[in-house]
Structures are given as C-alpha cells and as structure tokens.
Amino acid sequence: MYDKILVPLDGSKLAECVFPHIEKIAGDCGVKEVILFRVCEAPSILSDYPENTPTSWEEHVEELTSSSQQQCSLYLKDAEKRLKDSGLNNIRLEATLGDPATEIVEYASTNGIDLIIMASHGRSGPSRWAYGSIADKVFRSTCVPVLMVRAPGCATALA
C-alpha cells in the first residue's frame, strides 16, 4: 500500500515522536523507502559584497548555500542511525533549503510519495497564529495522505 514514506523532520526532539510510527508502518506494510526530509532556512547573504574578494559573487553565494545545506544534512545522519539501529534499513536522506511547508508539498508531489508522516507540535491559540503550523499547511496543501502525530504533552483545545 505504501511504497514511499516521506518523514519531514525539523531537528527537534518533538519531531522525532514519529519514529515509533515509522518503524511500525514501514515494518508491517512492506515499505520500500523511507525518506527522512529536512528543510532549513536559506542563508542570509549580504548584498554589499566587497570587490577585492578572491571569489566571484556567484561562487560566494554557492559556498554559503552549500555550507548551509551540509549543516542541514548532519542531523539527518543521526536520525538515520537511530532508525537503522531499530531495524529499519530502507532509508534515504534528503535536505534542502527554503520554506518548509512549500518544500515538503513539492517534494511529495514530484517524487511519488504515498504517505507523509510528520509531527504536529500541538500549538494552539496565539502561538499557532504567530508561528503558523507547518503540519497544517502541508495537510491542507497536498493530495498525499498525511499521518500527523501529536507531540507528547500537547494540550487539547478547540479554537
């Protein structure tokens, strides 16, 4: 039923509350591939680039972007190790820069994803309004089924 599962992670312990669900679903459903996916903010690059610098503007931007992407990927290697230690071996890592909700939805729609499993941080009220909800944006913007796992300790509220 599920060949490819996308697991967006933001680097937080709360996001990792999905791991037991991934292990169970991937193990019981014969999933072919679990993609651990992280989206990081693009680096802010100052526009007042000094003229006497040995690299061109394009090279400078490429170096900063590449460095940011590598840093973004480091966390995924640790997450992969923990899942492999629990017996899950069909894992692929993907990291990119940009807006998290947009990148998750785009990746899912262009890569044949069958299921997205992600944590909801359980924000409500003013904090949800102020910070937004990536999980909610993904849920409302994709045609791919989404399993949202509530973070431990979340408070329930109708609002």
C-alpha positions in Angstrom: 0.0 0.0 0.0 2.8 2.4 0.9 6.0 2.2 -1.1 7.5 5.6 -0.3 7.0 7.4 3.0 8.2 11.0 3.5 9.2 12.0 7.0 9.8 15.7 7.4 12.0 16.5 10.4 12.9 19.9 11.8 15.8 18.8 14.0 13.8 18.9 17.2 13.1 16.0 19.7 9.4 16.7 19.3 9.6 15.9 15.6 11.1 12.5 16.4 7.9 11.4 18.2 7.0 9.9 14.8 9.8 7.3 14.9 7.8 4.5 16.6 5.1 5.0 14.0 7.5 4.9 11.1 9.1 1.7 12.5 5.7 0.0 12.8 4.2 1.1 9.5 7.4 0.6 7.5 7.9 -2.9 9.1 4.3 -4.1 8.7 3.4 -2.6 5.3 6.5 -3.6 3.4 7.5 0.0 2.6 10.2 0.1 0.0 11.7 3.5 1.0 11.5 5.9 4.0 12.8 9.4 3.1 14.0 11.5 6.0 13.5 15.1 4.8 14.7 18.3 6.4 14.2 21.8 5.2 16.4 24.5 6.6 16.3 28.2 6.1 18.4 29.6 3.3 21.4 31.6 4.5 21.0 35.3 4.6 23.6 36.7 2.1 24.6 40.3 2.4 24.3 42.3 -0.8 27.3 44.6 0.0 29.9 42.1 -1.3 33.4 43.5 -1.2 35.0 44.0 -4.6 38.5 42.8 -3.6 37.4 39.3 -2.6 39.1 36.4 -4.4 35.8 34.7 -5.3 33.0 35.9 -7.5 29.6 36.8 -6.1 28.2 33.6 -7.6 30.9 31.5 -6.0 30.4 33.2 -2.7 26.7 32.5 -2.8 27.3 28.9 -3.8 29.8 28.4 -0.9 27.3 29.8 1.6 24.4 27.8 0.2 26.4 24.6 0.1 27.6 25.0 3.6 24.1 25.6 4.9 22.8 22.5 3.1 25.6 20.4 4.6 24.8 21.6 8.1 21.1 20.9 7.4 22.0 17.3 6.4 24.1 16.5 9.6 21.1 16.0 11.8 19.6 13.5 9.3 22.5 11.2 9.6 22.0 10.8 13.3 18.2 10.2 12.8 19.0 7.6 10.2 21.4 5.8 12.5 18.7 5.6 15.3 16.2 4.2 12.8 18.7 1.7 11.4 19.5 0.6 15.0 15.9 -0.3 15.4 16.0 -2.5 12.3 14.8 -0.1 9.5 17.3 -0.2 6.6 15.5 1.3 3.6 16.2 4.9 4.5 17.2 7.8 2.2 18.2 11.2 3.3 17.1 14.5 1.6 17.9 18.0 2.8 17.1 21.3 1.1 16.8 25.0 1.8 13.6 27.0 1.6 10.1 27.3 3.1 9.4 24.1 4.9 5.7 23.6 4.0 6.3 24.5 0.4 9.3 22.2 0.0 7.5 19.3 1.7 4.5 19.5 -0.5 6.6 20.0 -3.7 8.8 17.0 -2.8 5.9 14.8 -2.1 4.1 15.7 -5.3 7.2 15.3 -7.6 8.7 12.1 -6.0 5.8 9.6 -5.9 5.3 9.8 -2.1 2.5 7.6 -0.9 2.3 8.8 2.7 3.7 11.7 4.8 4.3 11.1 8.4 5.0 14.2 10.5 4.7 15.6 14.0 2.4 18.4 15.0 3.9 20.5 17.7 0.4 21.0 19.1 0.4 24.8 19.1 -3.0 26.5 19.5 -4.3 30.0 20.1 -1.8 32.9 19.8 1.3 30.8 19.3 -0.3 29.0 16.4 -1.3 32.3 14.9 2.2 33.8 15.4 4.3 30.8 14.3 1.9 29.1 11.9 1.7 25.4 11.6 3.8 23.7 9.0 1.9 20.4 9.6 -1.4 22.2 9.0 -0.1 23.9 5.8 1.2 20.6 4.5 -2.1 18.8 5.3 -4.2 21.4 3.5 -1.8 21.7 0.5 -1.2 18.2 -0.6 -3.2 15.3 -2.1 -0.9 12.8 -0.4 -2.3 11.2 2.7 -0.7 12.7 5.9 -0.4 11.0 9.2 0.0 13.7 11.8 1.4 12.6 15.2 0.7 14.8 18.1 3.8 15.7 20.1 3.9 14.2 23.6 2.4 16.5 26.2 0.3 18.5 23.8 -2.8 20.2 25.2 -6.1 19.8 23.6 -8.2 22.8 22.8 -11.0 23.8 20.4 -10.3 27.1 18.9 
